[in-house]
Amino acid sequence: MILVRANQPHLYPAIQPLQRIVYAASGQDVDTVIVDGQVVMRGRKVLTVDEEAVLAAAQDEAMAALSRAKVSPEILMPAGVWG
């Protein structure tokens, strides 16, 4: 089950709530997630995994994949691209 923050400007006017969720809401509007009776996310904070550790591991794996492919990470964002 998910709880959606419906008091967002893009979900107004507050009529036809089902249509608003289906056509205008996105994952960013989900506030709370409950799975098998366990709250796994509350207030957009994941409670069941260490998000920082997952993001760090994903970054490490991406860099390792680039290294294995002999692709320089700078190719993704060349030095000086932002002036």
Biotite code that builds the C-alpha atoms (Angstrom):
import biotite.structure as struc

atoms = struc.array([
    struc.Atom([0.000, 0.000, 0.000], chain_id="A", res_id=1, res_name="MET", atom_name="CA", element="C"),
    struc.Atom([1.232, 3.499, -0.703], chain_id="A", res_id=2, res_name="ILE", atom_name="CA", element="C"),
    struc.Atom([0.247, 6.815, 0.809], chain_id="A", res_id=3, res_name="LEU", atom_name="CA", element="C"),
    struc.Atom([0.475, 9.731, -1.609], chain_id="A", res_id=4, res_name="VAL", atom_name="CA", element="C"),
    struc.Atom([0.996, 13.354, -0.645], chain_id="A", res_id=5, res_name="ARG", atom_name="CA", element="C"),
    struc.Atom([-2.024, 14.754, -2.425], chain_id="A", res_id=6, res_name="ALA", atom_name="CA", element="C"),
    struc.Atom([-1.557, 18.368, -1.318], chain_id="A", res_id=7, res_name="ASN", atom_name="CA", element="C"),
    struc.Atom([0.791, 19.173, -4.188], chain_id="A", res_id=8, res_name="GLN", atom_name="CA", element="C"),
    struc.Atom([0.062, 21.897, -6.752], chain_id="A", res_id=9, res_name="PRO", atom_name="CA", element="C"),
    struc.Atom([0.200, 19.479, -9.691], chain_id="A", res_id=10, res_name="HIS", atom_name="CA", element="C"),
    struc.Atom([-2.507, 17.351, -8.042], chain_id="A", res_id=11, res_name="LEU", atom_name="CA", element="C"),
    struc.Atom([-5.001, 20.196, -7.827], chain_id="A", res_id=12, res_name="TYR", atom_name="CA", element="C"),
    struc.Atom([-7.854, 20.901, -8.178], chain_id="A", res_id=13, res_name="PRO", atom_name="CA", element="C"),
    struc.Atom([-8.693, 18.254, -5.609], chain_id="A", res_id=14, res_name="ALA", atom_name="CA", element="C"),
    struc.Atom([-11.370, 16.576, -7.687], chain_id="A", res_id=15, res_name="ILE", atom_name="CA", element="C"),
    struc.Atom([-11.317, 13.139, -9.305], chain_id="A", res_id=16, res_name="GLN", atom_name="CA", element="C"),
    struc.Atom([-8.567, 11.832, -6.973], chain_id="A", res_id=17, res_name="PRO", atom_name="CA", element="C"),
    struc.Atom([-8.107, 8.541, -8.808], chain_id="A", res_id=18, res_name="LEU", atom_name="CA", element="C"),
    struc.Atom([-7.521, 10.300, -12.132], chain_id="A", res_id=19, res_name="GLN", atom_name="CA", element="C"),
    struc.Atom([-5.134, 12.765, -10.461], chain_id="A", res_id=20, res_name="ARG", atom_name="CA", element="C"),
    struc.Atom([-3.032, 9.936, -9.039], chain_id="A", res_id=21, res_name="ILE", atom_name="CA", element="C"),
    struc.Atom([-3.032, 7.932, -12.268], chain_id="A", res_id=22, res_name="VAL", atom_name="CA", element="C"),
    struc.Atom([-2.331, 10.790, -14.677], chain_id="A", res_id=23, res_name="TYR", atom_name="CA", element="C"),
    struc.Atom([-0.551, 13.491, -12.655], chain_id="A", res_id=24, res_name="ALA", atom_name="CA", element="C"),
    struc.Atom([1.195, 11.865, -9.698], chain_id="A", res_id=25, res_name="ALA", atom_name="CA", element="C"),
    struc.Atom([4.654, 10.343, -9.839], chain_id="A", res_id=26, res_name="SER", atom_name="CA", element="C"),
    struc.Atom([6.922, 8.369, -7.552], chain_id="A", res_id=27, res_name="GLY", atom_name="CA", element="C"),
    struc.Atom([8.022, 11.650, -5.982], chain_id="A", res_id=28, res_name="GLN", atom_name="CA", element="C"),
    struc.Atom([4.533, 12.014, -4.512], chain_id="A", res_id=29, res_name="ASP", atom_name="CA", element="C"),
    struc.Atom([4.709, 8.731, -2.572], chain_id="A", res_id=30, res_name="VAL", atom_name="CA", element="C"),
    struc.Atom([5.209, 9.507, 1.122], chain_id="A", res_id=31, res_name="ASP", atom_name="CA", element="C"),
    struc.Atom([4.774, 6.124, 2.832], chain_id="A", res_id=32, res_name="THR", atom_name="CA", element="C"),
    struc.Atom([4.989, 2.507, 1.662], chain_id="A", res_id=33, res_name="VAL", atom_name="CA", element="C"),
    struc.Atom([3.647, -0.476, 3.612], chain_id="A", res_id=34, res_name="ILE", atom_name="CA", element="C"),
    struc.Atom([4.458, -4.059, 2.558], chain_id="A", res_id=35, res_name="VAL", atom_name="CA", element="C"),
    struc.Atom([2.947, -7.068, 4.366], chain_id="A", res_id=36, res_name="ASP", atom_name="CA", element="C"),
    struc.Atom([1.995, -4.789, 7.237], chain_id="A", res_id=37, res_name="GLY", atom_name="CA", element="C"),
    struc.Atom([5.559, -3.449, 7.624], chain_id="A", res_id=38, res_name="GLN", atom_name="CA", element="C"),
    struc.Atom([6.249, 0.232, 7.008], chain_id="A", res_id=39, res_name="VAL", atom_name="CA", element="C"),
    struc.Atom([9.252, 0.224, 4.679], chain_id="A", res_id=40, res_name="VAL", atom_name="CA", element="C"),
    struc.Atom([9.236, 3.948, 3.853], chain_id="A", res_id=41, res_name="MET", atom_name="CA", element="C"),
    struc.Atom([7.847, 6.814, 5.938], chain_id="A", res_id=42, res_name="ARG", atom_name="CA", element="C"),
    struc.Atom([8.139, 10.480, 5.067], chain_id="A", res_id=43, res_name="GLY", atom_name="CA", element="C"),
    struc.Atom([10.140, 9.521, 1.953], chain_id="A", res_id=44, res_name="ARG", atom_name="CA", element="C"),
    struc.Atom([12.793, 7.918, 4.186], chain_id="A", res_id=45, res_name="LYS", atom_name="CA", element="C"),
    struc.Atom([13.500, 4.247, 3.434], chain_id="A", res_id=46, res_name="VAL", atom_name="CA", element="C"),
    struc.Atom([13.582, 2.352, 6.727], chain_id="A", res_id=47, res_name="LEU", atom_name="CA", element="C"),
    struc.Atom([14.656, -1.119, 5.618], chain_id="A", res_id=48, res_name="THR", atom_name="CA", element="C"),
    struc.Atom([17.976, -0.476, 3.830], chain_id="A", res_id=49, res_name="VAL", atom_name="CA", element="C"),
    struc.Atom([20.898, 1.900, 4.201], chain_id="A", res_id=50, res_name="ASP", atom_name="CA", element="C"),
    struc.Atom([20.276, 4.194, 1.230], chain_id="A", res_id=51, res_name="GLU", atom_name="CA", element="C"),
    struc.Atom([23.706, 5.804, 1.410], chain_id="A", res_id=52, res_name="GLU", atom_name="CA", element="C"),
    struc.Atom([25.403, 2.403, 1.326], chain_id="A", res_id=53, res_name="ALA", atom_name="CA", element="C"),
    struc.Atom([23.305, 1.330, -1.679], chain_id="A", res_id=54, res_name="VAL", atom_name="CA", element="C"),
    struc.Atom([24.124, 4.550, -3.563], chain_id="A", res_id=55, res_name="LEU", atom_name="CA", element="C"),
    struc.Atom([27.828, 4.213, -2.748], chain_id="A", res_id=56, res_name="ALA", atom_name="CA", element="C"),
    struc.Atom([27.833, 0.590, -3.929], chain_id="A", res_id=57, res_name="ALA", atom_name="CA", element="C"),
    struc.Atom([26.052, 1.589, -7.147], chain_id="A", res_id=58, res_name="ALA", atom_name="CA", element="C"),
    struc.Atom([28.653, 4.308, -7.780], chain_id="A", res_id=59, res_name="GLN", atom_name="CA", element="C"),
    struc.Atom([31.494, 1.864, -7.145], chain_id="A", res_id=60, res_name="ASP", atom_name="CA", element="C"),
    struc.Atom([29.975, -0.704, -9.519], chain_id="A", res_id=61, res_name="GLU", atom_name="CA", element="C"),
    struc.Atom([29.470, 1.913, -12.240], chain_id="A", res_id=62, res_name="ALA", atom_name="CA", element="C"),
    struc.Atom([33.084, 3.030, -11.958], chain_id="A", res_id=63, res_name="MET", atom_name="CA", element="C"),
    struc.Atom([34.272, -0.597, -12.019], chain_id="A", res_id=64, res_name="ALA", atom_name="CA", element="C"),
    struc.Atom([32.211, -1.247, -15.163], chain_id="A", res_id=65, res_name="ALA", atom_name="CA", element="C"),
    struc.Atom([33.763, 1.797, -16.843], chain_id="A", res_id=66, res_name="LEU", atom_name="CA", element="C"),
    struc.Atom([37.199, 0.575, -15.846], chain_id="A", res_id=67, res_name="SER", atom_name="CA", element="C"),
    struc.Atom([36.557, -2.920, -17.229], chain_id="A", res_id=68, res_name="ARG", atom_name="CA", element="C"),
    struc.Atom([35.360, -1.354, -20.474], chain_id="A", res_id=69, res_name="ALA", atom_name="CA", element="C"),
    struc.Atom([38.495, 0.833, -20.501], chain_id="A", res_id=70, res_name="LYS", atom_name="CA", element="C"),
    struc.Atom([36.317, 3.937, -20.613], chain_id="A", res_id=71, res_name="VAL", atom_name="CA", element="C"),
    struc.Atom([37.549, 7.008, -18.782], chain_id="A", res_id=72, res_name="SER", atom_name="CA", element="C"),
    struc.Atom([35.006, 8.447, -16.325], chain_id="A", res_id=73, res_name="PRO", atom_name="CA", element="C"),
    struc.Atom([35.844, 11.890, -17.755], chain_id="A", res_id=74, res_name="GLU", atom_name="CA", element="C"),
    struc.Atom([34.050, 10.906, -20.961], chain_id="A", res_id=75, res_name="ILE", atom_name="CA", element="C"),
    struc.Atom([30.804, 11.181, -18.981], chain_id="A", res_id=76, res_name="LEU", atom_name="CA", element="C"),
    struc.Atom([31.577, 14.740, -17.853], chain_id="A", res_id=77, res_name="MET", atom_name="CA", element="C"),
    struc.Atom([34.624, 16.217, -19.590], chain_id="A", res_id=78, res_name="PRO", atom_name="CA", element="C"),
    struc.Atom([36.733, 18.653, -17.585], chain_id="A", res_id=79, res_name="ALA", atom_name="CA", element="C"),
    struc.Atom([35.692, 22.259, -18.113], chain_id="A", res_id=80, res_name="GLY", atom_name="CA", element="C"),
    struc.Atom([32.219, 21.395, -19.415], chain_id="A", res_id=81, res_name="VAL", atom_name="CA", element="C"),
    struc.Atom([30.656, 23.847, -16.946], chain_id="A", res_id=82, res_name="TRP", atom_name="CA", element="C"),
    struc.Atom([33.065, 26.616, -17.852], chain_id="A", res_id=83, res_name="GLY", atom_name="CA", element="C"),
])
